[in-house]
C-alpha cells in the first residue's frame, strides 16, 4: 500500500510543478489535470486506469504514461501473469 501512495505522491508533486503537461495547449492541459485529479482520488484500479488514459490522451505526458504502465504491471502481477508484468 505504501509504495502505491509514494508513487502517487511523486507524480502529484511533479504535476504541480507543471512538468507533466508542459507541451500542451491550455485547454488540453486543464482537461488532463482535471482527469488526473479525479484518478488519484479513486480507489477502483480499473476506473483509475481509465481516467489516467483519458488524461494521457488529452495531453501527452511521459510521467503519466509511466504511471499507466506501472499500474498495468501491478494488475498483471496480481493475476500471476509474471511475464506480462515484467514487460510493463
ROKOLVEX-607343 format. One record per residue: residue number from 1; x, y, z of N, C-alpha, C in turn. Coordinates in steps of 0.2 Angstrom, whole numbers, plus 5000, padded with zeros to 4 digits. Example, Ala and Ser with C-alpha at 12.3 -4.5 7.8 and 13.67 -1.06 7.14 Angstrom:
2
PAPA   i n.c1 n.c2 n.c3 ca.c1 ca.c2 ca.c3 c.c1 c.c2 c.c3
PAPA   1 5066 4972 5039  5062  4978  5039 5066 4984 5039
PAPA   2 5064 4989 5035  5068  4995  5036 5064 5000 5039
END
This chain:
88
PAPA   i n.c1 n.c2 n.c3 ca.c1 ca.c2 ca.c3 c.c1 c.c2 c.c3
PAPA   1 5004 4994 5000  5000  5000  5000 5004 5006 5000
PAPA   2 5010 5006 5004  5014  5012  5004 5017 5014 4998
PAPA   3 5019 5009 4994  5023  5010  4988 5018 5013 4983
PAPA   4 5012 5012 4983  5007  5015  4979 5006 5022 4981
PAPA   5 5005 5023 4987  5005  5030  4990 5011 5034 4988
PAPA   6 5017 5032 4989  5023  5035  4987 5023 5037 4980
PAPA   7 5021 5032 4976  5022  5033  4968 5017 5039 4967
PAPA   8 5011 5039 4969  5006  5044  4968 5008 5051 4970
PAPA   9 5012 5051 4976  5014  5057  4979 5019 5060 4974
PAPA  10 5024 5056 4972  5029  5059  4967 5026 5061 4961
PAPA  11 5021 5058 4958  5018  5060  4952 5014 5066 4953
PAPA  12 5011 5067 4959  5007  5073  4961 5011 5079 4962
PAPA  13 5017 5078 4965  5021  5084  4966 5024 5086 4959
PAPA  14 5026 5081 4955  5028  5083  4948 5023 5087 4944
PAPA  15 5017 5085 4945  5011  5088  4941 5011 5095 4943
PAPA  16 5011 5097 4950  5010  5104  4952 5016 5108 4950
PAPA  17 5022 5105 4949  5027  5109  4946 5027 5110 4939
PAPA  18 5021 5108 4936  5019  5110  4929 5024 5106 4924
PAPA  19 5027 5101 4926  5032  5097  4922 5028 5092 4918
PAPA  20 5023 5090 4920  5019  5084  4917 5016 5086 4910
PAPA  21 5013 5092 4910  5009  5094  4904 5012 5100 4901
PAPA  22 5018 5101 4900  5021  5107  4898 5021 5108 4890
PAPA  23 5019 5103 4886  5019  5105  4879 5012 5105 4876
PAPA  24 5007 5106 4880  5000  5106  4878 4997 5113 4878
PAPA  25 4991 5113 4874  4988  5119  4874 4985 5120 4881
PAPA  26 4983 5126 4883  4980  5127  4890 4974 5123 4891
PAPA  27 4969 5123 4886  4963  5119  4887 4964 5112 4888
PAPA  28 4969 5109 4884  4971  5102  4884 4974 5100 4891
PAPA  29 4978 5105 4893  4982  5104  4900 4977 5104 4905
PAPA  30 4972 5109 4905  4967  5109  4910 4963 5103 4911
PAPA  31 4961 5100 4905  4957  5094  4905 4961 5088 4907
PAPA  32 4967 5088 4906  4972  5082  4908 4973 5083 4916
PAPA  33 4974 5089 4918  4975  5090  4925 4968 5088 4929
PAPA  34 4962 5090 4926  4956  5088  4929 4955 5080 4930
PAPA  35 4957 5077 4924  4956  5070  4924 4961 5066 4929
PAPA  36 4967 5069 4929  4972  5066  4934 4970 5067 4941
PAPA  37 4967 5073 4943  4965  5074  4950 4959 5069 4951
PAPA  38 4955 5067 4947  4950  5063  4948 4953 5056 4949
PAPA  39 4958 5054 4945  4961  5047  4945 4964 5046 4952
PAPA  40 4967 5051 4955  4971  5050  4961 4966 5049 4967
PAPA  41 4960 5051 4966  4955  5051  4971 4951 5044 4971
PAPA  42 4952 5040 4966  4948  5034  4965 4951 5028 4968
PAPA  43 4948 5024 4972  4950  5018  4974 4950 5012 4969
PAPA  44 4946 5012 4964  4945  5007  4960 4950 5007 4954
PAPA  45 4954 5002 4954  4960  5002  4949 4958 5003 4942
PAPA  46 4953 5000 4940  4951  5000  4933 4948 5007 4931
PAPA  47 4945 5010 4935  4942  5017  4934 4948 5022 4934
PAPA  48 4953 5021 4939  4959  5025  4939 4963 5024 4933
PAPA  49 4964 5018 4931  4967  5017  4924 4964 5021 4919
PAPA  50 4957 5020 4918  4953  5023  4913 4954 5031 4913
PAPA  51 4954 5034 4919  4955  5041  4919 4962 5043 4917
PAPA  52 4967 5039 4919  4974  5041  4918 4975 5041 4910
PAPA  53 4972 5036 4907  4972  5035  4900 4969 5041 4896
PAPA  54 4963 5043 4899  4960  5049  4896 4964 5055 4897
PAPA  55 4967 5056 4903  4972  5061  4904 4977 5061 4899
PAPA  56 4980 5056 4898  4986  5055  4893 4984 5057 4886
PAPA  57 4978 5055 4884  4975  5057  4878 4974 5064 4877
PAPA  58 4972 5067 4883  4971  5075  4882 4977 5078 4881
PAPA  59 4982 5076 4885  4989  5080  4884 4994 5075 4886
PAPA  60 4998 5073 4881  5003  5068  4882 5008 5070 4888
PAPA  61 5010 5065 4892  5015  5066  4897 5018 5060 4898
PAPA  62 5025 5060 4898  5029  5053  4899 5028 5051 4906
PAPA  63 5027 5055 4911  5026  5053  4918 5020 5049 4919
PAPA  64 5014 5052 4915  5008  5048  4916 5008 5042 4912
PAPA  65 5011 5042 4906  5012  5035  4903 5016 5030 4907
PAPA  66 5021 5032 4911  5024  5028  4915 5020 5025 4921
PAPA  67 5016 5030 4923  5011  5028  4929 5006 5023 4926
PAPA  68 5004 5023 4920  4999  5019  4917 5003 5012 4916
PAPA  69 5009 5012 4914  5012  5006  4913 5014 5002 4920
PAPA  70 5015 5006 4925  5016  5003  4932 5010 5000 4935
PAPA  71 5004 5003 4934  4998  5001  4936 4996 4994 4932
PAPA  72 4997 4994 4925  4996  4988  4921 5000 4983 4924
PAPA  73 5007 4984 4925  5011  4979  4928 5009 4976 4935
PAPA  74 5006 4981 4939  5004  4978  4945 4998 4974 4944
PAPA  75 4993 4976 4940  4987  4971  4938 4990 4965 4936
PAPA  76 4994 4964 4931  4997  4958  4928 5000 4954 4934
PAPA  77 5004 4957 4938  5007  4953  4944 5002 4950 4948
PAPA  78 4997 4954 4950  4992  4952  4954 4988 4946 4951
PAPA  79 4988 4946 4945  4985  4940  4941 4990 4934 4940
PAPA  80 4996 4935 4943  5001  4930  4942 5003 4929 4935
PAPA  81 5002 4934 4931  5005  4935  4924 5011 4938 4924
PAPA  82 5016 4935 4927  5023  4937  4928 5027 4940 4922
PAPA  83 5026 4936 4916  5029  4938  4910 5026 4945 4908
PAPA  84 5020 4946 4908  5017  4952  4906 5019 4958 4911
PAPA  85 5019 4956 4917  5020  4961  4922 5028 4964 4921
PAPA  86 5032 4959 4919  5039  4961  4918 5039 4966 4912
PAPA  87 5035 4965 4907  5036  4969  4901 5033 4976 4902
PAPA  88 5028 4977 4907  5026  4983  4909 5031 4987 4913
END
